[in-house]
Amino acid sequence: MNRRTLPSLLGLIAFLLPMLLWAAPQQLILSHVVSPDTPKGKMAEMFKSIIEKKLGDRYEIVIHSNASLMDDDEAVSAIADGRIHFAAPSLSKFESYTQQLKVFDLPFLFPDMNAVNRFQKSPTGQALLSSMKSQGILGLGYLHNGLKQLTADRPFTKPEDLAGLRFRTMNSDVLIKQFELLSAEAVPMAFSKVYESLANRSIQGQENTWSNIFSQAFYEHQPYMMISNHGVLDYMLITNSDFWGGLSEEDRRAFRFALEMSLKYGNAVAKAKSANDKIELGRMKGISVFKPKADELTVWQTAMQPLWASYEGLIGEKVIQAAQQAGRP
């Protein structure tokens, strides 16, 4: 290579390098804590597929599942700080940013998933998606898991049967107080530690959806279950508000389409999985599923409902009223 060629080559590299860098798709991080073979995992994979099909020259969705990157608590703060781009934490994970989402933790507020759907689609439910925007967190939509059931390592049919037992709960003051009303001890714990804690009996009970009870094999150490439907376990798909605001309108339209399609798919999978897993658990030998009669369920409702009034000031009377109205179509 002669002296005249070298400057020309360096000049060409200098000219092409910005173009090569510009051509590389931007990596967008989506973090969640469950396996790819779950409604949330399937939703994430569809979202990735649609975005990369439509905008693959500009964006690559990098999914970190099974809490391999971070847990949900850290994911919320990472979204607020702009360190990651998408996450789908449970609705109980936002109390450091807003009190209004605690409405979803109030026991026996939603009689069924149809009521949850109506509330989330209502003006009040949609407004909650933007309730943390000023803090860097923008809700893009809701993802279902289902209604929660109570399980324990011993038989129970009445609230007093749970007195003194240690129950795992998410780190939500509403859920902690819910078990305190039953004279049980609430033990806040990460989802990834529940199975081990049930196995070594450091906790004796937990609350969860049919799909989580089945897919995580909690039933191996929790053979007694009650069809309580006392709470809802749903998620909010979130992004950083500055990132979202910085997208072009064309890109935002593509992201909205991908979100709409993937959330619909994830919710359909969640509904089918919940129904199927409930049936499978009911068929298992050694598993006892208690279905309370209306008067028996009323006893549980009466024990837990005092929480509604105690959180009215924090959540907002109008928010709770809108949720109640959704339960009375």
RAJOJO-V310166 format. One record per pair of residues at least 24 apart in sequence whose ideal C-beta (glycine too) atoms are under 7 Angstrom apart, sorted by the first residue. I is the first residue (numbers start at 1). J is the second residue. Records with the same first field share a line. If there is no record, write none. Layout:
# RAJOJO-V310166
I->J / J
This chain:
# RAJOJO-V310166
25->56 / 57 / 58 / 59 / 60
26->58 / 59
27->60 / 62
28->59 / 60 / 61 / 62 / 85 / 86
29->62 / 64 / 84 / 85
30->61 / 62 / 63 / 85 / 86 / 87
31->64 / 69 / 70 / 75 / 84 / 87
32->65 / 87 / 88
33->66 / 67 / 71 / 72 / 191
34->65 / 66
35->65 / 66
36->65
38->215
39->145 / 266 / 269 / 270 / 273
40->88 / 143 / 235 / 266
41->65
42->265 / 266 / 269
43->143 / 262 / 263 / 265 / 266
46->261 / 262 / 265
47->258 / 259 / 262
50->258 / 261 / 262
51->254 / 255 / 258
54->254
55->251 / 254
67->192
71->190
79->136 / 137 / 238 / 239 / 240
80->135 / 136 / 137
81->136
82->136 / 240 / 242 / 243
85->239 / 240 / 243
86->237 / 239
87->238
88->143 / 235 / 236 / 237
89->235 / 236
90->170 / 233 / 235
91->234 / 235 / 236
92->170 / 172 / 175
94->132
95->172
97->132 / 135 / 137
98->131 / 132
99->314 / 315
100->128 / 131 / 315 / 316 / 319
101->128
102->174 / 311 / 314 / 315
103->315 / 319 / 320 / 323
104->232 / 234
105->172 / 174 / 175 / 231
106->174 / 307 / 308 / 311
107->178 / 230 / 231 / 304 / 305 / 307
108->230 / 301 / 304 / 305
109->323
110->232 / 323 / 327
111->327
113->144 / 146 / 147
115->326 / 327
116->232 / 234
118->326 / 329
119->322 / 323 / 326
122->322 / 326
124->319 / 322
133->241
136->240 / 241 / 242
137->238 / 241
138->238 / 239 / 241 / 244
139->236 / 238
140->237 / 238 / 239 / 259
141->237 / 259 / 263
142->234 / 236
143->234 / 235 / 237 / 263 / 266 / 267
144->234 / 267 / 270 / 271
145->209 / 211 / 212 / 233 / 234 / 235 / 270
146->209 / 210 / 211 / 233 / 270 / 274
147->209 / 229 / 231 / 232
148->207 / 208 / 209 / 230 / 231 / 232 / 233
149->207 / 208 / 210 / 213 / 225 / 226 / 227 / 228
150->205 / 207 / 226 / 228 / 230
151->205 / 206 / 213 / 218 / 222 / 224 / 225
152->204 / 205 / 222 / 224
153->201 / 204 / 205 / 221 / 222 / 224
154->224
155->224 / 288
156->224 / 226
157->290 / 296
158->299
159->299 / 300 / 303
162->205
165->204 / 205
166->203 / 204
167->203 / 205 / 206 / 207
168->194 / 197 / 203 / 206
169->207
174->307 / 311
177->307
178->304 / 307
181->303 / 304 / 306
182->303
194->218
198->222
207->231
208->233
209->233 / 274
210->274 / 277 / 278 / 281
211->270 / 273 / 274 / 277
213->281
214->277 / 280 / 281
219->281 / 284 / 287
223->286 / 287 / 288
224->288
225->281 / 287 / 288 / 289 / 290
226->290 / 292
227->289 / 290 / 291
228->300
230->300 / 304
237->263
